[in-house]
Amino acid sequence: MATTLLIGLYIACELTANITAARPVSIFGIVAPGGVFIYALTFTLVDLVNERLGKRGAQRVIYTAFAANLLLALYASFVISLPPPPFYAHREAFAIVLGSTPRIVAASLAAYLVSSLIDVEIFAAWKERIRGPKWVRVIASNTVSTAVDSALFVALAFGGDMPLIPLVAGQYCIKMGVTVISLPLIYASKYVNASAPEG
């Protein structure tokens, strides 16, 4: 039951991040998509999944979340393409929130899949070969994966349109900040995997 809830939370955070990404926010002068905070949390959550289900199980969960995100994007586009009834006056607002451009959607999905799989590989390799405290494994995997995610997304989504380094740096700082704040979550794995050795 606990594992099912963990997987559901992970996928819910992924979908929530995509829906709220359309609204930019400005934090201490850093501009980022509104979904960046909950999206950054997913890197720690997938480490928890990795603790519980191992590398292969975490990879399957990532592919499942990818399929859910793709379904959301495709179905939202389908609904937007349909004519609304005459009394519905919010067609443009709905399209702005859920109708991201194909380039943004493709960049988001590609960055998510690549960075999440990298996170799983680093976390699993660190656990098997280096071991040590769980929080070190989380920091090690997230430091690399969030950098890849930020750079790949910004490059694919905005390359050629605006300066990329400030966007990448801003998103990376926010994601790593969330990672540090969420570190205590990794120790919740003892409640969902009592047989796993404590780090």
Secondary structure, 3 states (H helix, E strand, C coil): CHHHHHHHHHHHHHHHHHHHCCCEEEECCEEEECCHHHHHHHHHHHHHHHHHHHHHHHHHHHHHHHHHHHHHHHHHHHHHHCCCCCCCCCHHHHHHHHCCCHHHHHHHHHHHHHHHHHHHHHHHHHHHHHCCCHHHHHHHHHHHHHHHHHHHHHHHHHCCCCCHHHHHHHHHHHHHHHHHHHHHHHHHHHHHCCCCCCC
